[in-house]
Amino acid sequence: MSVATKPTLRFLCPTAGDFASILGMDEWDAKMYKDAYDATNAADMWETMRNTSTESFMFKAGSWVNEIHKHMKLLDTHSGCSYGITLRNVEMVAKQGWEAYVDAKVVAYEKRLERQREEAAINGEHWTVPQAVIDAAAAADAASARDRADTEEAALNAARLARRSE
């Protein structure tokens, strides 16, 4: 059972590389992933990352990984673990695509919310949908309403132009 009023929380579609707009994404993780994503762009290593496998981004990676980390602005803030996790996330984007990456993150977030709801019920505590989910749903509904209004306006303008040309 989904915790949102919609079938899934996948109702906002962040543009590629906009990790901060993925529901449930930690702010610091989003900054580090964005940095590595931008560095992969700057190094022009998407194709290489998509077609290459590595056991470790820390120890057994090829020289192509060095090209990426030369462009990382937050490199000094990483531990070895966070560096590996960050590049694995960017690798997932490279290998599966942005949409699949966002879908996987949304599914994981929905599972976390469901566990929180279940734990609250077991403990007899009140649980509500997080404000971020409510805000995102409202933004998605507003965007959908704008899209419908734009489509209706475009149809009316097309009809007016057609009448004028008759």
Backbone as CSV, one residue per row, in Angstrom:
resi,resn,N_x,N_y,N_z,CA_x,CA_y,CA_z,C_x,C_y,C_z
1,MET,0.855,-1.190,0.000,0.000,0.000,0.000,0.890,1.238,0.000
2,SER,0.607,2.151,-0.883,1.380,3.387,-0.975,0.906,4.367,0.085
3,VAL,1.823,5.162,0.599,1.465,6.130,1.630,0.923,7.411,1.027
4,ALA,1.077,7.601,-0.267,0.607,8.817,-0.921,-0.798,8.587,-1.456
5,THR,-1.467,9.669,-1.794,-2.798,9.553,-2.350,-2.742,9.131,-3.812
6,LYS,-1.573,9.171,-4.404,-1.377,8.743,-5.786,-0.781,7.340,-5.751
7,PRO,-0.852,6.610,-6.857,-0.340,5.234,-6.858,1.146,5.136,-6.501
8,THR,1.910,6.149,-6.798,3.319,6.164,-6.471,3.751,7.605,-6.233
9,LEU,4.843,7.784,-5.554,5.364,9.132,-5.339,6.093,9.646,-6.575
10,ARG,6.112,8.873,-7.645,6.837,9.241,-8.870,5.992,10.184,-9.719
11,PHE,5.506,11.270,-9.109,4.690,12.214,-9.869,5.440,13.492,-10.190
12,LEU,6.617,13.652,-9.662,7.482,14.752,-10.083,8.631,14.148,-10.864
13,CYS,8.943,14.727,-11.968,10.011,14.201,-12.815,11.157,15.194,-12.847
14,PRO,12.087,15.085,-11.907,13.208,16.030,-11.917,14.023,15.892,-13.200
15,THR,14.549,16.992,-13.639,15.397,16.951,-14.821,16.668,16.183,-14.483
16,ALA,17.271,15.593,-15.487,18.468,14.778,-15.288,19.529,15.559,-14.512
17,GLY,20.033,14.941,-13.467,21.057,15.560,-12.637,20.521,16.362,-11.461
18,ASP,19.196,16.525,-11.374,18.596,17.294,-10.274,18.280,16.352,-9.112
19,PHE,19.310,15.899,-8.432,19.160,14.949,-7.336,18.382,15.549,-6.175
20,ALA,18.490,16.861,-5.972,17.824,17.520,-4.847,16.304,17.455,-4.961
21,SER,15.774,17.234,-6.160,14.322,17.181,-6.341,13.745,15.776,-6.195
22,ILE,14.603,14.797,-5.919,14.107,13.434,-5.731,13.615,13.310,-4.294
23,LEU,12.338,12.953,-4.133,11.771,12.830,-2.789,12.584,11.851,-1.954
24,GLY,12.899,12.247,-0.739,13.627,11.394,0.177,15.131,11.475,0.048
25,MET,15.635,12.216,-0.938,17.092,12.318,-1.122,17.658,13.239,-0.052
26,ASP,18.645,12.749,0.651,19.346,13.535,1.654,20.037,14.721,0.969
27,GLU,19.982,15.887,1.587,20.535,17.108,0.984,22.031,16.992,0.682
28,TRP,22.785,16.433,1.622,24.229,16.310,1.407,24.526,15.294,0.302
29,ASP,23.813,14.162,0.313,23.991,13.173,-0.753,23.683,13.804,-2.108
30,ALA,22.599,14.572,-2.167,22.211,15.211,-3.425,23.321,16.121,-3.942
31,LYS,23.971,16.855,-3.053,25.075,17.744,-3.466,26.258,16.938,-3.997
32,MET,26.596,15.855,-3.298,27.746,15.052,-3.719,27.451,14.333,-5.036
33,TYR,26.239,13.798,-5.175,25.875,13.101,-6.419,25.860,14.086,-7.589
34,LYS,25.340,15.280,-7.357,25.314,16.304,-8.409,26.728,16.674,-8.824
35,ASP,27.613,16.803,-7.863,29.005,17.127,-8.165,29.631,16.042,-9.050
36,ALA,29.434,14.787,-8.699,29.995,13.684,-9.491,29.319,13.592,-10.853
37,TYR,28.024,13.857,-10.888,27.279,13.859,-12.156,27.842,14.944,-13.088
38,ASP,28.014,16.143,-12.543,28.568,17.243,-13.341,30.003,16.946,-13.773
39,ALA,30.778,16.312,-12.881,32.165,15.958,-13.221,32.203,14.917,-14.334
40,THR,31.259,13.992,-14.320,31.181,12.986,-15.388,30.861,13.666,-16.711
41,ASN,29.975,14.662,-16.665,29.698,15.458,-17.870,30.949,16.181,-18.343
42,ALA,31.613,16.866,-17.424,32.798,17.666,-17.774,33.913,16.791,-18.348
43,ALA,34.042,15.571,-17.822,35.079,14.652,-18.305,34.627,13.886,-19.544
44,ASP,33.359,14.052,-19.906,32.783,13.343,-21.055,32.994,11.828,-20.913
45,MET,32.592,11.298,-19.759,32.834,9.887,-19.457,31.563,9.054,-19.328
46,TRP,30.429,9.562,-19.809,29.186,8.797,-19.692,29.246,7.482,-20.456
47,GLU,29.709,7.520,-21.648,29.773,6.308,-22.474,30.731,5.290,-21.850
48,THR,31.869,5.767,-21.381,32.844,4.878,-20.737,32.244,4.262,-19.483
49,MET,31.584,5.082,-18.654,30.983,4.569,-17.426,29.877,3.565,-17.749
50,ARG,29.115,3.842,-18.771,28.014,2.965,-19.162,28.540,1.593,-19.612
51,ASN,29.683,1.571,-20.259,30.189,0.344,-20.869,31.337,-0.317,-20.110
52,THR,31.681,0.193,-18.938,32.814,-0.336,-18.180,32.329,-0.757,-16.797
53,SER,32.864,-1.857,-16.318,32.567,-2.301,-14.953,33.844,-2.211,-14.136
54,THR,33.682,-1.881,-12.880,34.829,-1.825,-11.984,34.421,-2.368,-10.623
55,GLU,35.328,-3.136,-10.009,35.074,-3.666,-8.671,35.037,-2.552,-7.642
56,SER,35.906,-1.576,-7.837,36.053,-0.519,-6.844,36.414,0.786,-7.533
57,PHE,35.711,1.827,-7.173,36.075,3.149,-7.695,37.294,3.706,-6.961
58,MET,37.624,3.111,-5.827,38.763,3.585,-5.041,40.077,2.923,-5.464
59,PHE,40.055,1.613,-5.701,41.308,0.894,-5.824,41.576,0.256,-7.182
60,LYS,40.546,-0.165,-7.887,40.782,-0.902,-9.121,40.178,-0.231,-10.340
61,ALA,39.822,1.000,-10.224,39.202,1.707,-11.342,40.263,2.097,-12.361
62,GLY,39.818,2.257,-13.572,40.741,2.661,-14.629,41.038,4.153,-14.587
63,SER,41.896,4.566,-15.484,42.295,5.974,-15.538,41.105,6.877,-15.864
64,TRP,40.060,6.314,-16.466,38.879,7.115,-16.779,38.231,7.678,-15.515
65,VAL,38.314,6.954,-14.390,37.758,7.452,-13.128,38.562,8.659,-12.653
66,ASN,39.881,8.631,-12.868,40.706,9.787,-12.506,40.275,11.024,-13.280
67,GLU,39.874,10.840,-14.518,39.392,11.968,-15.327,38.134,12.576,-14.705
68,ILE,37.265,11.734,-14.178,36.044,12.231,-13.520,36.412,12.988,-12.249
69,HIS,37.229,12.353,-11.395,37.463,13.010,-10.099,38.319,14.265,-10.230
70,LYS,38.997,14.473,-11.338,39.697,15.746,-11.565,38.713,16.913,-11.624
71,HIS,37.474,16.632,-12.011,36.452,17.669,-12.168,35.538,17.801,-10.941
72,MET,35.732,16.951,-9.948,34.861,16.993,-8.771,35.293,18.112,-7.831
73,LYS,34.352,18.992,-7.522,34.629,20.128,-6.638,34.572,19.735,-5.163
74,LEU,33.809,18.698,-4.852,33.647,18.273,-3.459,34.505,17.060,-3.116
75,LEU,35.491,16.766,-3.932,36.317,15.568,-3.740,36.934,15.512,-2.344
76,ASP,37.392,16.643,-1.830,38.049,16.665,-0.519,37.095,16.393,0.642
77,THR,35.801,16.446,0.408,34.833,16.214,1.489,34.444,14.738,1.608
78,HIS,34.879,13.916,0.669,34.516,12.501,0.665,35.410,11.663,1.557
79,SER,34.799,10.655,2.159,35.566,9.541,2.711,35.692,8.544,1.558
80,GLY,36.462,7.510,1.726,36.543,6.492,0.685,35.185,5.873,0.410
81,CYS,34.429,5.644,1.472,33.100,5.042,1.342,32.153,5.970,0.598
82,SER,32.094,7.226,0.975,31.153,8.145,0.317,31.530,8.365,-1.147
83,TYR,32.821,8.338,-1.443,33.276,8.467,-2.827,32.769,7.285,-3.649
84,GLY,32.924,6.086,-3.116,32.457,4.895,-3.820,30.951,4.885,-4.003
85,ILE,30.219,5.225,-2.943,28.757,5.256,-3.024,28.305,6.305,-4.036
86,THR,28.937,7.460,-4.015,28.577,8.538,-4.941,28.782,8.097,-6.381
87,LEU,29.932,7.520,-6.678,30.184,7.086,-8.051,29.310,5.904,-8.446
88,ARG,28.939,5.044,-7.502,28.003,3.957,-7.819,26.631,4.529,-8.201
89,ASN,26.223,5.591,-7.532,24.951,6.213,-7.888,25.016,6.822,-9.280
90,VAL,26.101,7.498,-9.601,26.256,8.070,-10.939,26.364,6.947,-11.973
91,GLU,27.039,5.868,-11.606,27.127,4.707,-12.502,25.732,4.149,-12.791
92,MET,24.884,4.108,-11.784,23.517,3.627,-11.984,22.786,4.507,-12.989
93,VAL,22.979,5.817,-12.892,22.376,6.727,-13.874,22.921,6.413,-15.264
94,ALA,24.237,6.211,-15.362,24.865,5.936,-16.660,24.350,4.631,-17.266
95,LYS,24.233,3.601,-16.462,23.893,2.275,-16.973,22.393,2.069,-17.162
96,GLN,21.575,2.685,-16.310,20.131,2.434,-16.362,19.325,3.613,-16.870
97,GLY,19.915,4.796,-16.852,19.196,5.993,-17.276,18.613,6.744,-16.096
98,TRP,18.362,8.029,-16.320,17.873,8.905,-15.247,16.515,8.457,-14.726
99,GLU,15.594,8.140,-15.620,14.237,7.764,-15.192,14.261,6.527,-14.296
100,ALA,15.020,5.503,-14.685,15.105,4.280,-13.882,15.756,4.568,-12.529
101,TYR,16.750,5.452,-12.525,17.410,5.831,-11.274,16.404,6.484,-10.324
102,VAL,15.654,7.458,-10.836,14.660,8.148,-10.003,13.611,7.149,-9.517
103,ASP,13.154,6.269,-10.409,12.170,5.260,-10.008,12.684,4.406,-8.855
104,ALA,13.938,3.974,-8.923,14.520,3.151,-7.856,14.583,3.927,-6.540
105,LYS,14.955,5.189,-6.608,15.026,6.011,-5.397,13.634,6.233,-4.799
106,VAL,12.642,6.424,-5.646,11.273,6.628,-5.170,10.753,5.355,-4.499
107,VAL,11.010,4.202,-5.097,10.575,2.935,-4.496,11.216,2.762,-3.122
108,ALA,12.507,3.046,-3.012,13.198,2.927,-1.724,12.596,3.887,-0.693
109,TYR,12.281,5.111,-1.122,11.691,6.091,-0.216,10.303,5.651,0.223
110,GLU,9.502,5.138,-0.703,8.172,4.651,-0.341,8.263,3.528,0.683
111,LYS,9.247,2.638,0.530,9.430,1.551,1.491,9.811,2.101,2.862
112,ARG,10.684,3.116,2.892,11.050,3.730,4.179,9.830,4.347,4.847
113,LEU,9.012,5.055,4.063,7.805,5.674,4.635,6.843,4.611,5.147
114,GLU,6.699,3.530,4.419,5.796,2.454,4.843,6.297,1.820,6.147
115,ARG,7.616,1.619,6.265,8.178,1.087,7.513,7.929,2.052,8.676
116,GLN,8.092,3.348,8.428,7.837,4.339,9.475,6.374,4.291,9.918
117,ARG,5.472,4.176,8.940,4.038,4.107,9.255,3.733,2.863,10.082
118,GLU,4.296,1.728,9.670,4.069,0.469,10.390,4.638,0.536,11.808
119,GLU,5.836,1.092,11.958,6.441,1.223,13.291,5.614,2.127,14.189
120,ALA,5.093,3.201,13.621,4.248,4.103,14.408,2.990,3.367,14.872
121,ALA,2.393,2.573,13.973,1.192,1.816,14.338,1.498,0.809,15.445
122,ILE,2.614,0.107,15.339,3.016,-0.874,16.363,3.214,-0.190,17.706
123,ASN,3.795,1.010,17.691,4.063,1.753,18.925,2.875,2.584,19.390
124,GLY,1.765,2.526,18.663,0.583,3.299,19.033,0.755,4.789,18.827
125,GLU,1.661,5.153,17.940,1.938,6.565,17.675,1.195,7.022,16.432
126,HIS,0.943,8.321,16.397,0.313,8.926,15.225,1.373,9.139,14.150
127,TRP,1.030,8.841,12.931,1.959,9.028,11.807,1.243,9.785,10.708
128,THR,1.924,10.744,10.109,1.343,11.471,8.983,2.328,11.457,7.824
129,VAL,1.792,11.665,6.660,2.623,11.756,5.464,3.540,12.964,5.630
130,PRO,4.840,12.817,5.341,5.767,13.944,5.499,5.364,15.150,4.650
131,GLN,5.646,16.317,5.175,5.293,17.558,4.480,5.920,17.624,3.095
132,ALA,7.110,17.086,2.923,7.763,17.109,1.609,6.923,16.377,0.567
133,VAL,6.271,15.289,0.967,5.418,14.538,0.041,4.177,15.355,-0.293
134,ILE,3.589,15.970,0.713,2.395,16.796,0.498,2.731,17.971,-0.424
135,ASP,3.858,18.631,-0.157,4.278,19.759,-0.992,4.547,19.327,-2.429
136,ALA,5.206,18.190,-2.589,5.514,17.698,-3.935,4.235,17.329,-4.679
137,ALA,3.285,16.728,-3.980,2.010,16.384,-4.621,1.273,17.652,-5.050
138,ALA,1.291,18.672,-4.196,0.639,19.938,-4.548,1.325,20.577,-5.754
139,ALA,2.643,20.532,-5.788,3.381,21.095,-6.924,3.071,20.326,-8.206
140,ALA,2.993,19.005,-8.107,2.672,18.189,-9.281,1.255,18.483,-9.766
141,ASP,0.308,18.624,-8.817,-1.068,18.950,-9.203,-1.145,20.327,-9.858
142,ALA,-0.406,21.296,-9.317,-0.397,22.647,-9.894,0.216,22.628,-11.291
143,ALA,1.291,21.876,-11.467,1.923,21.776,-12.790,0.980,21.119,-13.781
144,SER,0.274,20.103,-13.335,-0.695,19.418,-14.200,-1.824,20.362,-14.600
145,ALA,-2.294,21.158,-13.645,-3.355,22.137,-13.938,-2.854,23.188,-14.933
146,ARG,-1.606,23.646,-14.758,-1.022,24.609,-15.709,-0.913,24.003,-17.098
147,ASP,-0.478,22.741,-17.161,-0.370,22.063,-18.455,-1.737,21.950,-19.134
148,ARG,-2.760,21.602,-18.347,-4.118,21.501,-18.917,-4.587,22.861,-19.418
149,ALA,-4.332,23.904,-18.617,-4.749,25.250,-19.018,-4.004,25.692,-20.272
150,ASP,-2.711,25.407,-20.340,-1.932,25.758,-21.536,-2.448,25.025,-22.758
151,THR,-2.798,23.746,-22.582,-3.317,22.955,-23.700,-4.662,23.495,-24.168
152,GLU,-5.521,23.840,-23.210,-6.827,24.400,-23.566,-6.667,25.742,-24.269
153,GLU,-5.767,26.587,-23.781,-5.532,27.884,-24.401,-4.985,27.707,-25.813
154,ALA,-4.081,26.773,-25.996,-3.519,26.514,-27.324,-4.606,26.035,-28.280
155,ALA,-5.500,25.190,-27.796,-6.601,24.698,-28.637,-7.531,25.843,-29.031
156,LEU,-7.820,26.722,-28.074,-8.675,27.878,-28.380,-8.000,28.793,-29.401
157,ASN,-6.718,29.047,-29.233,-5.995,29.888,-30.187,-5.964,29.273,-31.573
158,ALA,-5.786,27.955,-31.639,-5.798,27.265,-32.935,-7.158,27.381,-33.599
159,ALA,-8.221,27.253,-32.788,-9.577,27.368,-33.335,-9.827,28.798,-33.835
160,ARG,-9.363,29.797,-33.091,-9.520,31.189,-33.528,-8.796,31.426,-34.843
161,LEU,-7.571,30.926,-34.951,-6.798,31.091,-36.192,-7.482,30.387,-37.355
162,ALA,-8.037,29.219,-37.096,-8.724,28.487,-38.166,-9.945,29.244,-38.645
163,ARG,-10.694,29.861,-37.706,-11.863,30.634,-38.083,-11.472,31.866,-38.902
164,ARG,-10.360,32.506,-38.527,-9.908,33.693,-39.248,-9.507,33.359,-40.687
165,SER,-8.910,32.203,-40.875,-8.442,31.859,-42.215,-9.566,31.391,-43.119
166,GLU,-10.739,31.122,-42.576,-11.874,30.671,-43.407,-12.488,31.776,-44.161
